[in-house]
Amino acid sequence: MQKFLLTSLILIAAIVAVSSCTHSDNDGQVKYVLSDDTPLDTAAAPKLPKGGPVHEMKSRIVDGRLKDIFNDSNHTQLRAAAANGIDPIVDLRSAFYLKRPLVKLHTCKLYYVATMKDSAPYLVPKAANLLKQIATAFADTIVARGGKAYRLRVTSMLRTDYSVAQLQQRNRNATSQSCHRYGTTFDISWSKFDCMDPSYQISQESLKNILAEIIYDFRARGKCYAIFETRQGCFHVTVR
């Protein structure tokens, strides 16, 4: 049932967007938008050679535990999600009456969209743009400090009320009041990164801290809220 719901939602949004169709309700016209970005690299990252050197790279993250630095409450993030996102999708029919557009995200040179069991690869345009900016800053920072091509892994995006309920059965930390329901929130893995050039490998700890540095900068500039999730191995980011 869950797979059917998410798959059907994706198909409906895709069909409506590609055909430039719109639906109307009492509030006016509803538009569905897909990303104009063509996927540049849908394949997995190149396999790393065994026994190759792994480099450390300095980061400029502030002192302290990441769990303490990135601790914006769910309540705070929910306010931003409600202000910037769609109305939560409670059933399949509600997908026809969205009052804000959604953007479909694809694996590209900046980030890998992981297979998602409890969410679909859609965000509101403002959140999609934030993800692109974070991924670009991450890749550019690594190159500027002497490294080579790396990309992020995105592990969760839009969720329905049904998928949230299913997730709660497996994850006691999951909440029914999830920011993911608004299409404003995405999870970026800090435990897995894609090395796109095996000739220069960087330690996972260095990559995690550089990602933290980038997200901290966007957060300090009022662009997002963030939580460092230890069990899920990700940064939970909500656009502001």
C-alpha positions, 0 to 999 in steps of 0.5 A: 500500500505504501509503495503504491501511494508514493509511486502513484503520487510520483506518476501523477505529478510527473504526468501533470507536469510534463503535459503542462496540465493544471487543476483548479479548486476554489482557491484558483489554479494549481500548478505542478512543476518538475525540475528543468535540470537534466540528470548529469550522472545517474550512475553510482560513484566510481569504485574506490581502489583498495589500499589507496591513500586516504587524506585528511582535510581541515574544516572550519566548523566551530568547536563543540559537538555537532549534536549540540551545534545543530539542535534546532527544535522540531517545533521551530522547523515546523513553523518554517515548514508550514510557512514555506511548504505545501499543505501536507498530503494526507491521501492520494486525491490531495495531490491534485489540489496542491497550492504550491509547485513541487520540483522533482530531484534527480541524481546529478553531479552535485548529489546522489538521490538515494532509494527512498522507502518512506519518502519521494524525491520532491521538494518545493522550489525554495528547498530544492534551490537550497539543496543545490546551493549546499551541494555546490558549496560542499563540492567547491570547498573540497576542490578549493582545499586541494581535493577532487570531485565529491558529491552528497547523498540525499536520503529523504525528502517529501513524506505523506501522512501515511508514510510517516505513520509507517516510519513511526512503526520502525523508528521510535524517534519519528514524529507524526509532526514531520517537517518532511510533510511540507516538501521543505525538508531534506536529509543529507547523509554525513556517513556516506559520500560519493567520491567521483575521482578515486585518485584522491580520497578524503576521510569520512570524518573530514567530509562530515566536518566540511559538510557541517561547516557548509550547513552551519554557514547557511544556517548562520545566514538565516537560510535554514534550520538543521539537526544533526541526527546521530542514529540516522546518520544525517543532517536534517535540514529545513529551508527558512 
